[in-house]
Amino acid sequence: MHIRVVTSQPWDIEADLLALPIVADHEPDDTATELDRRIEGALAAYRALGEQAGKAHAGTIIRGRETAAPWLLAMGVGDLAAFDRIAALRFGAAIERRLGGRVVRRLAVWLPATLAGGDGLDAGFLAELVARGVVEGSYEPAAIYRDDVEDAPPALDELVLVVPGGDAHALTAAADRGRVIGEGANRARTLSQRASNDVSPEVLADEATAIAHAHGLEVEVIGPEQAAAMGMGMFLAVGRGSDSPPRFIVMRSGPTGATDRRGRLLAMVGKGVTFDSGGLSLKPSDRMEEMKMDKAGACTVISAIATVAALAPGLPLLAVAPAVENMPGPHSTRPGDIVRAMNGKVVEIQNTDAEGRLILGDALVYAERQGATHLVDVATLTGAVERAFGKQVTGGFGTPQDWWEEVVASGSRQAERYWQIPLVDEYRKDMDTWYAELGNSSGPEASLVKSGLFLKDFATRPWVHLDIGGSGYLRRATPWAARGATGVTHATLVELALRGA
């Protein structure tokens, strides 16, 4: 999709459709008044009727009159005081979702100056987030396996952002950045929700290799024999019951030993369980089909390093994606089995369904041995995080505090919400076992906190864990997103990495 920014008035823009924001608590300015005059007062009439009063994500299609675009979409954005970065992102996405099933190839979106200013939104941030929203809103997961999808959002040839009086060159660069980040999120979403009989650990490694080659990245895929020689006992324990052997995926950007301009080598680590049955600690059958999504963390970091390479080629960066399938079988790891982690710690596997922390632990140790100075891991790790925060907030842990705050600041800029969960050290003793240094599960009490404490035992550098067990997957569509994988944390990771460019 081509992106163009123009500084003309909205009624002069040639497009199949012009989308415009309707604010609930704000009187129309002179430009909006003139635009309404050109469509014979339709906006005022709709508002008087209550059909379009500015409610967020409520869209009304109106016939153009004295406008270059034959159709207009009036899209509510809610109260102006509440229009923040999340609202800007969802405004762009909701436009695409509202146009599902319509024939639109050239879409124009008017961004009046009144939308900028809140939540640190200047015209550049606004253009970036709206463009990203349009791209992410165009995503239709039903198209992964089906040739025809009814009411799919339109595939745009061109997006025209209308910013009267703006700097077209600077705003085009900002909008194009949003496009690249949105496309990366969509790439992660597709890979995340491809079926488990389609994407095994080996196929995930093949996909990562293809993405790496397309973006000038180095890639290494470590098989079971090499992983055993390297001492990855926890990683190997998870995939023993499957006929699909594990793959430990490593992607690199930049010269070996290099750091970014801030002296960092950021490692992004993602959980890649291509299907999680729970192993011998079998999950309930209800919603087990969603367990193809247990690879979302790996898919996110695989896509994020490619997105960073597109925006800042050669920036030193590391992505690590341990990929396994967790199945019951004659060779499965059993509750009570003892394994040795890559850092030498002895671990008792008390619950084979607490497998994500096992593969992530070895991956964090590996990343540090590759020179990583800062770590962020992403995982659909627990169901407890969804019960605590639902679908709209990602819970996480971090140490030291300034590293957590830097990750959250990157997320805030990219309209992603996080909430810090405390690492309560008093709970660590509950994870002691008779036979090993720690167990991977110790009952339901404080289980969410203990998942972070387990991972903390395998990180000695600044580290943040982002649990997308709730936020990574929508069970029903919203006005701004399709059902399925959300791609959450992808934009945060990209923003965080680019701070070192």
Long-range contacts (C-beta under 8 A, 24 or more apart in sequence): 1-135, 1-156, 1-157, 1-158, 1-159, 1-179, 2-157, 2-158, 2-159, 3-131, 3-158, 3-159, 3-160, 3-161, 3-172, 3-175, 3-176, 3-179, 4-158, 4-159, 4-160, 4-161, 4-172, 5-127, 5-160, 5-161, 5-162, 5-163, 5-166, 5-168, 5-171, 5-172, 5-175, 6-160, 6-161, 6-162, 6-163, 6-168, 7-163, 7-164, 7-165, 7-166, 7-168, 8-162, 8-164, 9-34, 9-162, 9-164, 10-35, 10-67, 10-108, 10-110, 10-162, 10-164, 11-35, 11-38, 11-66, 11-67, 11-68, 12-68, 13-68, 13-69, 13-108, 13-160, 13-162, 14-68, 14-69, 14-106, 15-68, 15-69, 15-106, 15-107, 15-108, 15-158, 15-160, 16-69, 16-70, 16-71, 16-103, 16-104, 16-105, 16-106, 16-107, 17-61, 17-69, 17-70, 17-71, 17-72, 17-73, 17-99, 17-102, 17-104, 17-107, 17-108, 18-64, 18-67, 18-69, 18-71, 18-72, 18-73, 18-108, 18-109, 18-110, 18-162, 19-72, 19-73, 19-75, 19-95, 19-107, 19-108, 19-109, 19-110, 20-72, 20-73, 20-74, 20-75, 20-109, 20-110, 21-75, 21-76, 21-77, 21-91, 21-110, 21-111, 21-112, 21-115, 22-47, 22-52, 22-53, 22-54, 22-74, 22-75, 22-76, 22-77, 23-54, 23-77, 23-78, 23-79, 23-80, 23-83, 23-114, 24-53, 24-54, 24-55, 24-56, 24-76, 24-77, 24-78, 24-79, 24-80, 25-54, 25-79, 25-80, 25-81, 26-54, 26-80, 26-114, 29-112, 29-114, 31-112, 31-164, 32-112, 35-67, 37-66, 38-64, 38-65, 38-66, 38-67, 39-63, 39-64, 39-65, 39-66, 39-67, 39-72, 40-65, 43-74, 46-74, 52-76, 54-78, 54-79, 56-87, 56-90, 57-90, 57-94, 57-479, 57-480, 59-94, 59-95, 59-98, 61-98, 61-102, 69-108, 73-98, 73-99, 77-115, 80-114, 80-115, 80-118, 81-118, 82-118, 83-115, 83-118, 83-119, 83-121, 84-118, 84-119, 84-121, 84-415, 85-119, 85-120, 85-121, 85-125, 85-129, 85-412, 85-413, 85-414, 85-415, 86-415, 86-417, 88-115, 88-121, 88-125, 88-126, 88-129, 88-130, 88-133, 88-415, 89-129, 89-130, 89-132, 89-133, 89-136, 89-415, 89-480, 90-133, 90-479, 90-480, 91-130, 91-133, 92-129, 92-130, 92-131, 92-132, 92-133, 92-134, 92-135, 92-136, 92-137, 93-133, 93-134, 93-136, 93-137, 93-480, 93-481, 94-133, 94-137, 94-479, 94-480, 95-133, 95-134, 95-137, 96-133, 96-134, 96-137, 96-138, 96-153, 96-154, 97-137, 97-153, 97-477, 97-479, 97-480, 97-481, 97-482, 98-479, 99-153, 99-154, 100-151, 100-152, 100-153, 100-154, 101-150, 101-151, 101-152, 102-154, 103-154, 104-154, 104-156, 105-154, 105-155, 105-156, 105-157, 105-158, 106-156, 106-157, 106-158, 106-160, 107-134, 107-154, 107-156, 107-158, 107-159, 107-160, 108-159, 108-160, 108-161, 108-162, 109-134, 109-159, 109-160, 109-161, 109-162, 110-162, 111-161, 111-162, 111-163, 112-164, 113-164, 113-165, 123-163, 123-166, 123-167, 123-171, 124-170, 124-171, 124-174, 125-174, 125-413, 127-161, 127-163, 127-171, 127-174, 127-175, 127-178, 128-174, 128-175, 128-177, 128-178, 128-181, 129-178, 129-414, 129-415, 130-161, 130-175, 130-178, 131-159, 131-161, 131-174, 131-175, 131-176, 131-178, 131-179, 131-182, 132-178, 132-179, 132-181, 132-182, 132-185, 132-491, 133-178, 133-182, 133-480, 134-159, 134-182, 135-178, 135-179, 135-182, 135-183, 135-185, 135-186, 136-182, 136-185, 136-186, 136-481, 136-487, 137-480, 137-481, 138-186, 139-186, 139-189, 139-481, 139-482, 140-482, 141-189, 141-190, 141-193, 141-482, 141-483, 141-484, 141-485, 142-482, 144-190, 144-193, 144-194, 145-195, 177-311, 180-307, 180-310, 180-311, 181-307, 181-311, 181-414, 181-490, 181-491, 181-494, 183-307, 184-303, 184-304, 184-306, 184-307, 184-310, 184-487, 184-490, 184-494, 185-303, 185-487, 185-490, 185-491, 186-487, 187-211, 187-303, 187-306, 188-296, 188-299, 188-300, 188-302, 188-303, 188-304, 188-485, 188-487, 188-490, 189-299, 189-484, 189-485, 189-486, 189-487, 190-485, 191-295, 191-299, 191-302, 191-303, 192-293, 192-295, 192-296, 192-299, 192-300, 192-472, 192-485, 192-487, 193-292, 193-293, 193-484, 193-485, 194-292, 195-292, 196-274, 196-275, 196-291, 196-292, 196-325, 199-274, 199-292, 199-295, 200-244, 200-274, 200-325, 201-239, 201-244, 201-245, 201-246, 201-247, 201-272, 201-274, 201-323, 201-324, 201-325, 202-244, 202-245, 202-247, 203-274, 204-247, 204-249, 204-272, 204-274, 204-295, 204-298, 204-299, 204-302, 204-321, 204-323, 205-247, 205-249, 205-323, 207-302, 208-249, 208-251, 208-302, 208-321, 211-251, 211-302, 211-303, 211-306, 212-251, 212-306, 214-306, 215-305, 215-306, 215-309, 215-310, 216-253, 216-309, 216-313, 217-251, 217-252, 217-253, 217-305, 217-306, 217-309, 218-251, 218-252, 218-253, 219-249, 219-250, 219-251, 219-252, 220-249, 220-250, 220-252, 221-247, 221-248, 221-249, 221-250, 222-247, 222-248, 222-249, 222-250, 223-247, 223-248, 230-342, 230-366, 231-340, 231-341, 231-342, 231-344, 232-341, 232-342, 232-362, 232-366, 233-339, 233-340, 233-341, 233-342, 233-347, 233-362, 234-339, 234-341, 234-342, 234-347, 234-358, 234-359, 234-361, 234-362, 235-322, 235-324, 235-342, 235-358, 235-359, 235-362, 235-363, 236-339, 237-333, 237-337, 237-339, 237-349, 237-358, 238-273, 238-279, 238-324, 238-326, 238-333, 238-352, 238-355, 238-358, 238-359, 239-324, 239-325, 239-326, 240-329, 240-331, 240-332, 240-333, 241-279, 241-280, 241-326, 241-327, 241-328, 241-329, 241-330, 241-331, 241-332, 241-333, 242-324, 242-325, 242-326, 242-327, 242-329, 243-329, 244-274, 244-325, 246-322, 246-323, 246-324, 246-325, 247-323, 248-320, 248-321, 248-322, 248-323, 248-363, 248-366, 249-298, 249-302, 249-319, 249-320, 249-321, 249-322, 249-323, 250-318, 250-319, 250-320, 250-321, 250-366, 250-370, 251-302, 251-305, 251-318, 251-319, 251-320, 251-321, 252-317, 252-318, 252-319, 253-305, 253-308, 253-309, 253-313, 253-314, 253-315, 253-316, 253-317, 253-318, 254-314, 254-315, 254-316, 254-317, 255-314, 255-316, 257-371, 258-316, 259-316, 259-373, 259-500, 260-315, 260-316, 260-317, 260-497, 260-500, 260-501, 261-500, 261-501, 262-499, 262-500, 263-373, 264-316, 264-373, 264-374, 264-500, 265-316, 265-317, 265-318, 265-370, 265-371, 265-372, 265-373, 265-374, 266-317, 266-318, 266-372, 266-373, 266-374, 266-375, 266-376, 266-496, 266-497, 266-500, 267-318, 267-319, 267-320, 267-367, 267-368, 267-370, 267-372, 267-374, 267-375, 267-376, 268-301, 268-304, 268-305, 268-317, 268-318, 268-319, 268-320, 268-376, 268-377, 268-378, 268-493, 268-497, 269-297, 269-301, 269-319, 269-320, 269-321, 269-322, 269-360, 269-363, 269-364, 269-367, 269-375, 269-376, 269-377, 269-378, 270-296, 270-297, 270-298, 270-299, 270-300, 270-301, 270-302, 270-319, 270-320, 270-321, 270-377, 270-378, 270-379, 271-295, 271-296, 271-297, 271-298, 271-322, 271-356, 271-359, 271-360, 271-377, 271-378, 271-379, 271-380, 271-381, 272-297, 272-298, 272-299, 272-321, 272-322, 272-323, 272-324, 272-359, 273-323, 273-324, 273-325, 273-326, 273-355, 273-356, 273-359, 273-380, 274-323, 274-324, 274-325, 275-325, 275-326, 275-327, 276-326, 276-353, 276-355, 277-326, 277-327, 277-328, 278-326, 278-352, 278-353, 279-326, 279-327, 279-328, 279-332, 279-333, 279-352, 279-353, 279-355, 280-328, 280-332, 280-333, 280-334, 280-335, 280-352, 281-335, 281-351, 281-352, 281-353, 281-354, 282-328, 282-353, 283-353, 290-473, 293-380, 293-472, 293-473, 293-485, 294-326, 294-356, 294-380, 295-323, 296-378, 296-380, 296-468, 296-472, 296-473, 296-485, 297-321, 297-377, 297-378, 297-379, 297-380, 297-468, 297-472, 298-322, 298-323, 299-485, 300-378, 300-468, 300-487, 300-488, 300-489, 300-490, 300-493, 301-378, 301-493, 303-487, 303-490, 304-490, 304-493, 304-494, 304-497, 305-497, 307-490, 307-494, 308-493, 308-494, 308-497, 308-498, 311-494, 311-498, 311-501, 312-497, 312-498, 312-501, 315-497, 315-498, 315-500, 315-501, 316-500, 317-497, 318-367, 318-370, 318-371, 318-372, 320-363, 320-366, 320-367, 321-363, 322-359, 322-360, 322-362, 322-363, 324-355, 324-359, 326-352, 326-353, 326-355, 338-435, 338-436, 341-365, 341-458, 342-366, 343-458, 345-437, 345-438, 345-457, 345-458, 346-435, 346-436, 346-437, 347-436, 347-437, 347-438, 347-439, 347-440, 348-433, 348-435, 348-436, 348-438, 348-439, 348-440, 349-439, 349-440, 350-433, 350-439, 350-440, 350-441, 350-442, 351-440, 351-441, 354-440, 354-441, 354-451, 356-380, 356-381, 357-381, 357-440, 357-451, 357-454, 357-455, 358-440, 360-455, 360-458, 361-454, 361-455, 361-457, 361-458, 362-458, 364-455, 364-458, 364-459, 364-463, 365-458, 368-459, 368-460, 368-461, 372-461, 373-461, 373-462, 374-403, 374-461, 374-462, 374-463, 375-459, 375-461, 375-462, 375-463, 375-464, 376-407, 376-463, 376-464, 376-465, 376-466, 376-493, 376-496, 377-455, 377-463, 377-464, 377-465, 377-466, 378-466, 378-468, 378-489, 378-493, 379-465, 379-466, 379-467, 379-468, 379-469, 380-467, 380-468, 380-469, 380-472, 380-473, 381-451, 381-465, 381-467, 381-468, 381-469, 382-447, 382-448, 382-451, 382-467, 382-469, 383-469, 384-447, 384-448, 384-451, 384-469, 385-448, 385-467, 385-468, 385-469, 385-470, 386-469, 386-470, 387-470, 388-448, 388-470, 389-419, 389-470, 389-471, 390-470, 391-470, 391-471, 391-473, 391-474, 391-475, 392-417, 392-471, 393-417, 393-418, 393-419, 393-470, 393-471, 394-418, 394-419, 394-466, 394-467, 394-468, 394-470, 394-471, 394-488, 394-489, 395-419, 395-420, 395-421, 395-448, 395-466, 395-467, 395-470, 396-420, 396-421, 396-464, 396-465, 396-466, 396-467, 397-421, 397-423, 397-452, 397-455, 397-456, 397-464, 397-465, 398-462, 398-463, 398-464, 398-465, 399-423, 399-456, 399-459, 399-462, 399-463, 400-462, 403-462, 403-463, 403-464, 404-464, 406-496, 406-499, 407-464, 407-466, 407-492, 407-496, 410-492, 410-493, 410-495, 410-496, 410-499, 411-489, 411-491, 411-492, 411-495, 413-495, 414-491, 414-492, 414-494, 414-495, 415-491, 416-488, 416-489, 416-491, 416-492, 418-466, 418-492, 421-448, 421-449, 421-452, 422-449, 423-449, 423-452, 423-453, 423-456, 424-449, 424-453, 425-453, 427-453, 428-453, 466-492
